[in-house]
Amino acid sequence: MELLKELIITTIIEIVYFIGSIFVVGFILGFLRTKSIKNFYGAIGRKSIYITGFIGVPIHELSHALVAVIFKHKVNKIKLFQPNNADGTLGYVKHAYNPSSIYQQVGNFFIGIAPILGGIFSITILMYFLIPNIYNEFRITMLSSINEMNLINLVSTFKELIKLIFTVDNFTNIRFIVFLFLAICISSHISLSKADIKGASRGIFSMFFVLMILNLLGVTKYISLNMIITYNIFMINILFIAIIFSLITYVVSLLVKLIF
């Protein structure tokens, strides 16, 4: 009985290490999105969401669909963008899976959080092609904090990216203006809906079961503390990108509210 108790506690801790940062950032993004939409709606009306939605929503839904395919779910129907839907749903992906497949059950978690990862990936690609100098500087700073495994350096990474973005020269560069607009569109729709969170939650239970079996077999003993710290520093660095551009979107929404 004591062994089972220890096994369950160990598995819970591992789950927190693995997905804790993702869920915390997910809630932060959801909060910022709710506030931003409220400001945009109050200033311009519902149609204001279409300005960002025609780019952000397709990336959100394609992220779901791509990860669904990776985890062998059957994608039955996909709507990338439907601005005039009566219930306000801007897009969706309907998919089905085999409940007897652990792999597909675990996939529910990754399908649920896919918009966060897909949005970050899209913004990073845009940085690489449109503002490569900022991308390179950020990459160097991020790798430095990972190599040193220093959590304090995470704050430095955050500050460094903000300083790199907000310069006078950048706002006179058309490539940067294009990047900023696209990044705001993506980050406006990067957060998870209630359906996304519900779907991801289903996958957590399967992940817990798989991890518990691996712990029982002694497989996880090969995962060192350094590996766990490195993973979390990497994830937090990446997730910072989503937070920064969601904050920028929120600031823009406040300015729009003040102007209109």
Backbone as CSV, one residue per row, in Angstrom:
resi,resn,N_x,N_y,N_z,CA_x,CA_y,CA_z,C_x,C_y,C_z
1,MET,0.837,-1.212,0.000,0.000,0.000,0.000,0.872,1.262,0.000
2,GLU,1.949,1.213,0.782,2.879,2.341,0.847,3.544,2.576,-0.496
3,LEU,3.852,1.464,-1.194,4.477,1.546,-2.517,3.542,2.223,-3.511
4,LEU,2.253,1.871,-3.459,1.259,2.462,-4.356,1.117,3.959,-4.089
5,LYS,1.102,4.332,-2.813,0.995,5.743,-2.432,2.180,6.538,-2.966
6,GLU,3.384,5.983,-2.804,4.603,6.646,-3.283,4.605,6.751,-4.801
7,LEU,4.094,5.712,-5.451,4.023,5.681,-6.916,3.095,6.771,-7.435
8,ILE,1.948,6.927,-6.791,0.965,7.937,-7.205,1.522,9.346,-6.994
9,ILE,2.144,9.589,-5.837,2.712,10.914,-5.539,3.810,11.268,-6.536
10,THR,4.691,10.302,-6.822,5.782,10.521,-7.781,5.234,10.864,-9.160
11,THR,4.198,10.146,-9.572,3.603,10.371,-10.893,2.943,11.742,-10.976
12,ILE,2.266,12.147,-9.907,1.634,13.477,-9.875,2.689,14.571,-10.015
13,ILE,3.798,14.423,-9.289,4.893,15.405,-9.362,5.446,15.480,-10.781
14,GLU,5.611,14.333,-11.427,6.137,14.292,-12.799,5.184,14.957,-13.782
15,ILE,3.886,14.744,-13.581,2.883,15.392,-14.434,2.982,16.911,-14.300
16,VAL,3.130,17.385,-13.062,3.259,18.830,-12.815,4.511,19.373,-13.490
17,TYR,5.637,18.648,-13.373,6.878,19.058,-14.031,6.694,19.155,-15.541
18,PHE,5.934,18.210,-16.089,5.803,18.105,-17.540,4.844,19.131,-18.128
19,ILE,3.700,19.328,-17.491,2.671,20.183,-18.099,2.313,21.410,-17.268
20,GLY,2.923,21.563,-16.087,2.562,22.679,-15.208,2.716,24.036,-15.861
21,SER,3.871,24.270,-16.482,4.135,25.574,-17.108,3.167,25.847,-18.254
22,ILE,2.806,24.795,-18.991,1.881,24.951,-20.120,0.506,25.390,-19.627
23,PHE,0.034,24.776,-18.544,-1.288,25.120,-18.029,-1.311,26.514,-17.413
24,VAL,-0.253,26.871,-16.693,-0.185,28.211,-16.093,-0.220,29.276,-17.183
25,VAL,0.610,29.085,-18.211,0.646,30.037,-19.329,-0.688,30.040,-20.064
26,GLY,-1.304,28.868,-20.203,-2.604,28.777,-20.863,-3.653,29.641,-20.182
27,PHE,-3.681,29.621,-18.853,-4.635,30.445,-18.107,-4.301,31.933,-18.226
28,ILE,-3.014,32.268,-18.229,-2.600,33.670,-18.406,-3.047,34.175,-19.774
29,LEU,-2.822,33.357,-20.805,-3.217,33.733,-22.164,-4.729,33.891,-22.271
30,GLY,-5.459,32.995,-21.609,-6.917,33.081,-21.618,-7.411,34.360,-20.967
31,PHE,-6.790,34.737,-19.851,-7.144,35.970,-19.144,-6.885,37.190,-20.025
32,LEU,-5.700,37.234,-20.651,-5.339,38.374,-21.506,-6.261,38.460,-22.718
33,ARG,-6.593,37.301,-23.296,-7.473,37.291,-24.470,-8.864,37.815,-24.100
34,THR,-9.393,37.372,-22.962,-10.717,37.827,-22.524,-10.751,39.343,-22.350
35,LYS,-9.710,39.886,-21.714,-9.628,41.330,-21.498,-9.475,42.085,-22.821
36,SER,-8.652,41.537,-23.717,-8.419,42.192,-25.014,-9.693,42.235,-25.843
37,ILE,-10.395,41.097,-25.900,-11.635,41.029,-26.677,-12.678,41.991,-26.108
38,LYS,-12.766,42.063,-24.798,-13.715,42.979,-24.155,-13.427,44.419,-24.560
39,ASN,-12.149,44.780,-24.588,-11.766,46.145,-24.985,-12.077,46.414,-26.450
40,PHE,-11.745,45.452,-27.320,-12.012,45.608,-28.754,-13.511,45.686,-29.026
41,TYR,-14.288,44.806,-28.382,-15.741,44.808,-28.560,-16.339,46.139,-28.121
42,GLY,-15.876,46.620,-26.966,-16.410,47.866,-26.434,-16.109,49.059,-27.315
43,ALA,-14.966,49.026,-27.999,-14.550,50.169,-28.824,-15.094,50.103,-30.244
44,ILE,-15.017,48.930,-30.854,-15.343,48.814,-32.283,-16.540,47.905,-32.551
45,GLY,-16.831,46.981,-31.640,-17.900,46.024,-31.869,-17.353,44.648,-32.219
46,ARG,-18.262,43.696,-32.417,-17.866,42.306,-32.655,-16.986,42.145,-33.884
47,LYS,-17.222,42.946,-34.901,-16.461,42.785,-36.144,-14.968,43.054,-35.960
48,SER,-14.611,43.672,-34.842,-13.190,43.940,-34.588,-12.391,42.651,-34.489
49,ILE,-13.061,41.586,-34.023,-12.362,40.313,-33.856,-12.017,39.684,-35.203
50,TYR,-12.732,40.099,-36.269,-12.454,39.558,-37.600,-11.102,40.029,-38.124
51,ILE,-10.668,41.200,-37.665,-9.395,41.756,-38.137,-8.247,40.817,-37.796
52,THR,-8.281,40.280,-36.579,-7.241,39.325,-36.175,-7.637,37.890,-36.499
53,GLY,-8.938,37.641,-36.538,-9.429,36.273,-36.705,-9.120,35.629,-38.032
54,PHE,-9.070,36.419,-39.114,-8.877,35.801,-40.434,-7.491,35.182,-40.572
55,ILE,-6.568,35.554,-39.690,-5.240,34.924,-39.666,-5.098,34.021,-38.437
56,GLY,-5.499,34.521,-37.284,-5.297,33.792,-36.035,-6.122,32.531,-35.894
57,VAL,-7.388,32.570,-36.311,-8.268,31.407,-36.146,-7.825,30.218,-37.007
58,PRO,-7.513,30.407,-38.311,-7.026,29.270,-39.105,-5.783,28.608,-38.511
59,ILE,-4.860,29.407,-37.961,-3.658,28.823,-37.343,-4.049,28.033,-36.097
60,HIS,-4.991,28.556,-35.330,-5.502,27.864,-34.143,-6.079,26.500,-34.533
61,GLU,-6.950,26.495,-35.538,-7.626,25.255,-35.934,-6.689,24.284,-36.654
62,LEU,-5.792,24.805,-37.484,-4.833,23.937,-38.170,-3.901,23.253,-37.174
63,SER,-3.592,23.938,-36.087,-2.759,23.336,-35.036,-3.464,22.125,-34.435
64,HIS,-4.765,22.295,-34.134,-5.557,21.161,-33.644,-5.522,20.003,-34.645
65,ALA,-5.808,20.323,-35.903,-5.931,19.291,-36.936,-4.619,18.545,-37.161
66,LEU,-3.516,19.276,-37.218,-2.213,18.657,-37.466,-1.843,17.678,-36.353
67,VAL,-2.028,18.103,-35.109,-1.689,17.227,-33.983,-2.662,16.045,-33.913
68,ALA,-3.914,16.264,-34.295,-4.880,15.164,-34.341,-4.419,14.083,-35.316
69,VAL,-3.911,14.501,-36.458,-3.397,13.547,-37.455,-2.169,12.813,-36.911
70,ILE,-1.276,13.548,-36.240,-0.064,12.937,-35.668,-0.432,11.828,-34.680
71,PHE,-1.492,12.051,-33.906,-1.909,11.049,-32.921,-2.983,10.102,-33.466
72,LYS,-3.094,10.063,-34.793,-3.941,9.093,-35.498,-5.424,9.224,-35.164
73,HIS,-5.860,10.436,-34.862,-7.290,10.695,-34.729,-7.873,10.892,-36.127
74,LYS,-9.135,10.601,-36.271,-9.809,10.823,-37.553,-10.444,12.216,-37.543
75,VAL,-9.976,13.074,-38.440,-10.540,14.422,-38.548,-11.782,14.347,-39.429
76,ASN,-12.953,14.518,-38.826,-14.217,14.395,-39.555,-14.633,15.686,-40.251
77,LYS,-14.357,16.807,-39.598,-14.765,18.084,-40.185,-13.905,19.201,-39.613
78,ILE,-13.585,20.165,-40.468,-12.778,21.299,-40.015,-13.296,22.596,-40.633
79,LYS,-13.447,23.604,-39.810,-13.811,24.946,-40.270,-12.697,25.885,-39.829
80,LEU,-11.956,26.407,-40.792,-10.821,27.259,-40.456,-11.251,28.645,-39.997
81,PHE,-12.340,29.163,-40.580,-12.807,30.497,-40.184,-14.231,30.693,-40.660
82,GLN,-15.144,30.961,-39.729,-16.548,31.225,-40.069,-17.016,32.454,-39.279
83,PRO,-16.758,33.630,-39.827,-17.003,34.883,-39.097,-18.452,35.174,-38.757
84,ASN,-19.377,34.638,-39.525,-20.781,35.002,-39.315,-21.596,33.888,-38.677
85,ASN,-20.942,32.995,-37.954,-21.667,31.900,-37.320,-22.565,32.425,-36.195
86,ALA,-23.780,31.882,-36.115,-24.788,32.391,-35.178,-24.361,32.277,-33.714
87,ASP,-23.672,31.171,-33.353,-23.309,30.978,-31.948,-21.972,31.617,-31.577
88,GLY,-21.350,32.309,-32.542,-20.103,33.014,-32.256,-18.848,32.183,-32.397
89,THR,-18.997,30.903,-32.751,-17.824,30.038,-32.937,-17.109,30.425,-34.224
90,LEU,-15.856,30.819,-34.111,-15.111,31.297,-35.279,-14.492,30.168,-36.092
91,GLY,-14.323,29.013,-35.488,-13.744,27.872,-36.191,-13.759,26.654,-35.288
92,TYR,-13.586,25.468,-35.877,-13.570,24.250,-35.063,-12.971,23.085,-35.839
93,VAL,-12.578,22.059,-35.088,-12.110,20.796,-35.664,-12.852,19.676,-34.948
94,LYS,-13.578,18.874,-35.715,-14.251,17.711,-35.138,-13.427,16.468,-35.460
95,HIS,-13.067,15.735,-34.416,-12.236,14.548,-34.628,-12.707,13.412,-33.727
96,ALA,-12.361,12.207,-34.133,-12.742,11.018,-33.371,-11.510,10.155,-33.141
97,TYR,-11.560,9.348,-32.091,-10.421,8.489,-31.784,-10.894,7.158,-31.208
98,ASN,-9.973,6.216,-31.153,-10.263,4.889,-30.614,-10.027,4.902,-29.099
99,PRO,-11.073,4.775,-28.284,-10.914,4.843,-26.820,-10.009,3.751,-26.250
100,SER,-9.824,2.673,-26.995,-8.983,1.576,-26.503,-7.500,1.800,-26.797
101,SER,-7.184,2.869,-27.532,-5.791,3.179,-27.859,-5.238,4.198,-26.859
102,ILE,-4.254,3.786,-26.064,-3.624,4.696,-25.101,-2.945,5.854,-25.827
103,TYR,-2.315,5.538,-26.956,-1.620,6.563,-27.747,-2.590,7.663,-28.168
104,GLN,-3.753,7.260,-28.662,-4.743,8.241,-29.108,-5.372,8.978,-27.925
105,GLN,-5.508,8.296,-26.793,-6.038,8.965,-25.600,-5.074,10.035,-25.096
106,VAL,-3.786,9.696,-25.042,-2.768,10.678,-24.645,-2.769,11.849,-25.622
107,GLY,-3.031,11.544,-26.889,-3.075,12.577,-27.924,-4.078,13.675,-27.641
108,ASN,-5.141,13.353,-26.889,-6.145,14.371,-26.552,-5.521,15.574,-25.852
109,PHE,-4.538,15.309,-24.991,-3.877,16.413,-24.287,-3.157,17.321,-25.270
110,PHE,-2.368,16.733,-26.151,-1.568,17.527,-27.089,-2.439,18.214,-28.141
111,ILE,-3.540,17.570,-28.512,-4.484,18.208,-29.444,-5.115,19.428,-28.775
112,GLY,-5.445,19.295,-27.491,-6.061,20.397,-26.751,-5.165,21.616,-26.634
113,ILE,-3.870,21.389,-26.362,-2.943,22.525,-26.173,-2.267,22.944,-27.473
114,ALA,-2.598,22.288,-28.569,-1.932,22.541,-29.859,-1.918,24.010,-30.288
115,PRO,-3.007,24.783,-30.069,-2.972,26.191,-30.510,-1.858,27.010,-29.866
116,ILE,-1.520,26.712,-28.603,-0.430,27.439,-27.944,0.888,27.126,-28.640
117,LEU,1.148,25.827,-28.841,2.403,25.411,-29.470,2.455,25.836,-30.936
118,GLY,1.321,25.690,-31.642,1.268,26.085,-33.052,1.420,27.580,-33.234
119,GLY,0.816,28.348,-32.319,0.935,29.804,-32.383,2.358,30.268,-32.133
120,ILE,3.005,29.669,-31.121,4.396,30.020,-30.818,5.301,29.663,-31.990
121,PHE,5.072,28.481,-32.563,5.877,28.049,-33.715,5.712,29.027,-34.874
122,SER,4.473,29.444,-35.143,4.197,30.372,-36.249,4.872,31.723,-36.027
123,ILE,4.782,32.240,-34.800,5.418,33.527,-34.486,6.931,33.428,-34.616
124,THR,7.491,32.299,-34.168,8.944,32.095,-34.261,9.399,32.045,-35.714
125,ILE,8.632,31.368,-36.564,8.954,31.300,-38.001,8.900,32.694,-38.620
126,LEU,7.894,33.469,-38.234,7.780,34.845,-38.734,8.973,35.690,-38.288
127,MET,9.406,35.501,-37.038,10.589,36.210,-36.545,11.808,35.858,-37.390
128,TYR,11.952,34.584,-37.678,13.119,34.091,-38.426,13.207,34.725,-39.812
129,PHE,12.062,34.848,-40.489,12.066,35.349,-41.867,11.936,36.872,-41.965
130,LEU,11.155,37.479,-41.072,10.880,38.915,-41.193,11.824,39.788,-40.361
131,ILE,12.206,39.305,-39.189,13.124,40.088,-38.333,14.233,39.163,-37.812
132,PRO,15.069,38.664,-38.708,16.099,37.682,-38.324,17.078,38.174,-37.264
133,ASN,17.344,39.484,-37.245,18.280,40.008,-36.232,17.731,39.832,-34.818
134,ILE,16.436,40.116,-34.637,15.801,39.932,-33.331,15.729,38.444,-32.988
135,TYR,15.405,37.637,-33.990,15.338,36.181,-33.780,16.677,35.637,-33.289
136,ASN,17.757,36.036,-33.937,19.088,35.534,-33.575,19.495,35.966,-32.169
137,GLU,19.203,37.227,-31.833,19.537,37.723,-30.496,18.752,36.969,-29.423
138,PHE,17.468,36.754,-29.697,16.629,36.033,-28.738,17.093,34.588,-28.588
139,ARG,17.440,33.953,-29.700,17.897,32.553,-29.670,19.159,32.413,-28.819
140,ILE,20.095,33.353,-28.985,21.346,33.318,-28.214,21.059,33.463,-26.717
141,THR,20.180,34.411,-26.379,19.829,34.639,-24.970,19.131,33.422,-24.377
142,MET,18.223,32.828,-25.151,17.479,31.666,-24.679,18.407,30.473,-24.459
143,LEU,19.292,30.206,-25.417,20.226,29.082,-25.294,21.161,29.271,-24.108
144,SER,21.513,30.518,-23.844,22.385,30.815,-22.707,21.712,30.435,-21.392
145,SER,20.434,30.794,-21.247,19.718,30.476,-20.005,19.508,28.976,-19.855
146,ILE,19.342,28.264,-20.989,19.176,26.809,-20.943,20.485,26.135,-20.559
147,ASN,21.575,26.562,-21.181,22.884,25.956,-20.907,23.326,26.168,-19.463
148,GLU,23.018,27.354,-18.932,23.423,27.658,-17.560,22.444,27.099,-16.531
149,MET,21.270,26.641,-17.023,20.223,26.098,-16.150,19.957,27.023,-14.963
150,ASN,19.818,28.296,-15.285,19.624,29.319,-14.261,18.241,29.937,-14.422
151,LEU,17.364,29.706,-13.454,16.000,30.218,-13.541,15.954,31.744,-13.512
152,ILE,16.949,32.357,-12.855,16.994,33.825,-12.783,17.170,34.418,-14.175
153,ASN,17.898,33.697,-15.042,18.141,34.179,-16.404,16.865,34.250,-17.233
154,LEU,15.811,33.575,-16.775,14.544,33.629,-17.500,14.006,35.058,-17.531
155,VAL,14.151,35.757,-16.424,13.703,37.153,-16.353,14.508,38.005,-17.325
156,SER,15.805,37.726,-17.407,16.678,38.456,-18.338,16.258,38.204,-19.778
157,THR,15.883,36.957,-20.069,15.425,36.610,-21.414,14.172,37.395,-21.768
158,PHE,13.249,37.470,-20.821,11.997,38.201,-21.003,12.278,39.680,-21.285
159,LYS,13.122,40.287,-20.458,13.471,41.705,-20.621,14.193,41.949,-21.941
160,GLU,15.076,41.022,-22.297,15.872,41.183,-23.515,14.987,41.187,-24.751
161,LEU,14.016,40.278,-24.796,13.129,40.219,-25.958,12.299,41.492,-26.071
162,ILE,11.816,42.012,-24.958,11.040,43.258,-24.970,11.892,44.421,-25.481
163,LYS,13.144,44.491,-25.005,14.053,45.561,-25.453,14.360,45.443,-26.944
164,LEU,14.483,44.211,-27.426,14.772,43.990,-28.844,13.597,44.403,-29.723
165,ILE,12.384,44.204,-29.215,11.180,44.507,-30.000,10.894,46.005,-30.025
166,PHE,10.925,46.643,-28.866,10.491,48.036,-28.772,11.655,49.012,-28.941
167,THR,12.054,49.180,-30.180,13.062,50.193,-30.518,12.478,51.109,-31.589
168,VAL,12.968,52.330,-31.648,12.480,53.304,-32.637,12.738,52.801,-34.050
169,ASP,13.902,52.221,-34.273,14.254,51.718,-35.605,13.267,50.662,-36.086
170,ASN,12.830,49.801,-35.183,11.892,48.745,-35.571,10.597,49.323,-36.128
171,PHE,10.108,50.380,-35.511,8.824,50.938,-35.926,8.924,51.783,-37.198
172,THR,10.116,51.883,-37.754,10.289,52.510,-39.071,10.612,51.458,-40.131
173,ASN,10.576,50.194,-39.715,10.886,49.072,-40.605,9.593,48.378,-41.012
174,ILE,9.271,48.377,-42.301,8.015,47.804,-42.783,7.920,46.309,-42.487
175,ARG,9.058,45.608,-42.531,9.056,44.169,-42.235,8.668,43.915,-40.775
176,PHE,9.125,44.796,-39.902,8.774,44.659,-38.488,7.291,44.954,-38.283
177,ILE,6.765,45.977,-38.960,5.341,46.322,-38.844,4.476,45.145,-39.285
178,VAL,4.861,44.522,-40.403,4.126,43.344,-40.901,4.197,42.217,-39.870
179,PHE,5.397,41.981,-39.347,5.571,40.934,-38.336,4.697,41.202,-37.114
180,LEU,4.707,42.439,-36.632,3.955,42.790,-35.431,2.459,42.572,-35.636
181,PHE,1.958,42.967,-36.816,0.533,42.769,-37.111,0.184,41.283,-37.118
182,LEU,0.996,40.482,-37.810,0.735,39.041,-37.896,0.849,38.377,-36.523
183,ALA,1.839,38.798,-35.743,2.037,38.227,-34.404,0.858,38.547,-33.490
184,ILE,0.316,39.763,-33.611,-0.852,40.146,-32.814,-2.069,39.325,-33.233
185,CYS,-2.234,39.121,-34.539,-3.343,38.298,-35.043,-3.273,36.886,-34.467
186,ILE,-2.076,36.315,-34.482,-1.892,34.941,-33.997,-2.092,34.867,-32.487
187,SER,-1.466,35.779,-31.756,-1.546,35.736,-30.291,-2.950,36.047,-29.776
188,SER,-3.753,36.744,-30.574,-5.134,37.039,-30.181,-5.983,35.774,-30.118
189,HIS,-5.525,34.719,-30.796,-6.303,33.474,-30.856,-5.467,32.265,-30.451
190,ILE,-4.446,32.510,-29.648,-3.530,31.446,-29.240,-4.015,30.728,-27.980
191,SER,-4.885,31.375,-27.218,-5.343,30.789,-25.954,-6.325,29.649,-26.210
192,LEU,-6.587,28.872,-25.168,-7.433,27.687,-25.294,-8.883,28.001,-24.935
193,SER,-9.789,27.429,-25.710,-11.213,27.561,-25.407,-11.581,26.549,-24.317
194,LYS,-12.808,26.633,-23.817,-13.266,25.667,-22.811,-13.257,24.254,-23.379
195,ALA,-13.611,24.126,-24.668,-13.597,22.811,-25.319,-12.173,22.271,-25.421
196,ASP,-11.216,23.168,-25.689,-9.802,22.763,-25.768,-9.319,22.226,-24.421
197,ILE,-9.652,22.953,-23.358,-9.219,22.562,-22.009,-9.864,21.238,-21.604
198,LYS,-11.136,21.079,-21.956,-11.841,19.833,-21.644,-11.190,18.657,-22.362
199,GLY,-10.854,18.859,-23.635,-10.210,17.797,-24.409,-8.836,17.455,-23.870
200,ALA,-8.075,18.493,-23.518,-6.727,18.276,-22.972,-6.795,17.540,-21.641
201,SER,-7.804,17.853,-20.837,-7.954,17.203,-19.529,-8.168,15.703,-19.671
202,ARG,-8.880,15.291,-20.713,-9.088,13.858,-20.942,-7.762,13.141,-21.163
203,GLY,-6.851,13.820,-21.852,-5.560,13.202,-22.140,-4.657,13.093,-20.927
204,ILE,-4.863,13.972,-19.936,-4.004,13.962,-18.742,-4.137,12.649,-17.979
205,PHE,-5.355,12.134,-17.872,-5.569,10.885,-17.141,-4.829,9.723,-17.797
206,SER,-4.816,9.716,-19.126,-4.083,8.671,-19.846,-2.579,8.839,-19.657
207,MET,-2.116,10.094,-19.677,-0.698,10.367,-19.435,-0.292,9.910,-18.038
208,PHE,-1.164,10.148,-17.083,-0.899,9.736,-15.703,-0.727,8.220,-15.628
209,PHE,-1.604,7.502,-16.299,-1.551,6.034,-16.300,-0.251,5.535,-16.931
210,VAL,0.126,6.120,-18.068,1.359,5.718,-18.763,2.581,5.996,-17.892
211,LEU,2.630,7.186,-17.290,3.762,7.544,-16.428,3.854,6.631,-15.204
212,MET,2.703,6.262,-14.664,2.697,5.396,-13.491,3.262,4.014,-13.833
213,ILE,2.924,3.517,-15.013,3.462,2.231,-15.477,4.973,2.334,-15.672
214,LEU,5.425,3.435,-16.276,6.864,3.640,-16.502,7.617,3.743,-15.172
215,ASN,6.991,4.392,-14.197,7.596,4.475,-12.861,7.685,3.099,-12.214
216,LEU,6.641,2.315,-12.395,6.609,0.962,-11.832,7.701,0.086,-12.435
217,LEU,7.963,0.295,-13.734,8.994,-0.476,-14.434,10.397,0.084,-14.206
218,GLY,10.468,1.282,-13.584,11.771,1.883,-13.298,12.389,2.627,-14.461
219,VAL,11.604,2.880,-15.504,12.127,3.557,-16.696,12.478,5.013,-16.399
220,THR,11.654,5.676,-15.593,11.837,7.114,-15.353,13.055,7.437,-14.481
221,LYS,13.687,6.425,-13.906,14.879,6.692,-13.080,16.038,7.226,-13.921
222,TYR,15.932,7.048,-15.244,16.982,7.535,-16.141,16.805,9.021,-16.479
223,ILE,15.704,9.600,-16.006,15.465,11.033,-16.218,16.032,11.788,-15.024
224,SER,17.100,12.540,-15.252,17.787,13.235,-14.162,17.108,14.563,-13.831
225,LEU,17.466,15.123,-12.677,16.942,16.430,-12.272,17.373,17.512,-13.257
226,ASN,18.598,17.414,-13.748,19.096,18.383,-14.729,18.260,18.372,-16.002
227,MET,17.852,17.180,-16.421,17.012,17.056,-17.622,15.661,17.726,-17.399
228,ILE,15.105,17.549,-16.208,13.809,18.152,-15.875,13.913,19.674,-15.853
229,ILE,14.981,20.185,-15.222,15.194,21.636,-15.150,15.399,22.219,-16.543
230,THR,16.217,21.540,-17.356,16.476,22.001,-18.729,15.192,22.062,-19.541
231,TYR,14.365,21.021,-19.427,13.084,20.973,-20.148,12.199,22.150,-19.743
232,ASN,12.080,22.391,-18.429,11.203,23.462,-17.955,11.714,24.844,-18.336
233,ILE,13.028,25.046,-18.290,13.595,26.333,-18.711,13.338,26.554,-20.196
234,PHE,13.500,25.504,-20.994,13.235,25.597,-22.432,11.772,25.951,-22.685
235,MET,10.856,25.244,-22.021,9.429,25.478,-22.227,9.026,26.886,-21.801
236,ILE,9.545,27.339,-20.660,9.193,28.678,-20.176,9.707,29.750,-21.128
237,ASN,10.923,29.558,-21.645,11.462,30.495,-22.637,10.557,30.586,-23.855
238,ILE,10.143,29.434,-24.353,9.280,29.392,-25.537,7.918,30.019,-25.231
239,LEU,7.359,29.679,-24.074,6.041,30.191,-23.704,6.052,31.698,-23.454
240,PHE,7.222,32.239,-23.106,7.353,33.687,-22.937,6.941,34.426,-24.208
241,ILE,7.238,33.827,-25.354,6.901,34.462,-26.635,5.402,34.709,-26.714
242,ALA,4.623,33.691,-26.346,3.166,33.819,-26.382,2.684,34.887,-25.410
243,ILE,3.265,34.907,-24.212,2.853,35.887,-23.204,3.163,37.309,-23.659
244,ILE,4.356,37.512,-24.204,4.770,38.852,-24.635,3.824,39.408,-25.691
245,PHE,3.519,38.603,-26.709,2.668,39.119,-27.784,1.204,39.195,-27.376
246,SER,0.796,38.392,-26.419,-0.551,38.548,-25.874,-0.645,39.833,-25.056
247,LEU,0.438,40.170,-24.353,0.489,41.438,-23.616,0.446,42.626,-24.570
248,ILE,1.173,42.509,-25.682,1.164,43.574,-26.690,-0.250,43.757,-27.241
249,THR,-0.925,42.635,-27.505,-2.305,42.686,-27.996,-3.209,43.378,-26.982
250,TYR,-3.009,43.066,-25.715,-3.810,43.684,-24.655,-3.573,45.191,-24.598
251,VAL,-2.321,45.607,-24.710,-1.980,47.040,-24.701,-2.621,47.741,-25.896
252,VAL,-2.561,47.104,-27.066,-3.189,47.666,-28.271,-4.690,47.818,-28.054
253,SER,-5.316,46.819,-27.434,-6.765,46.883,-27.182,-7.109,48.042,-26.245
254,LEU,-6.237,48.296,-25.269,-6.450,49.434,-24.365,-6.358,50.760,-25.113
255,LEU,-5.380,50.852,-26.023,-5.209,52.074,-26.819,-6.415,52.302,-27.726
256,VAL,-6.899,51.227,-28.345,-8.084,51.316,-29.214,-9.291,51.774,-28.401
257,LYS,-9.427,51.227,-27.204,-10.543,51.606,-26.330,-10.478,53.086,-25.964
258,LEU,-9.274,53.584,-25.707,-9.101,54.995,-25.355,-9.397,55.915,-26.537
259,ILE,-8.987,55.482,-27.727,-9.156,56.307,-28.931,-10.615,56.351,-29.377
260,PHE,-11.282,55.182,-29.346,-12.654,55.109,-29.859,-13.709,55.173,-28.747
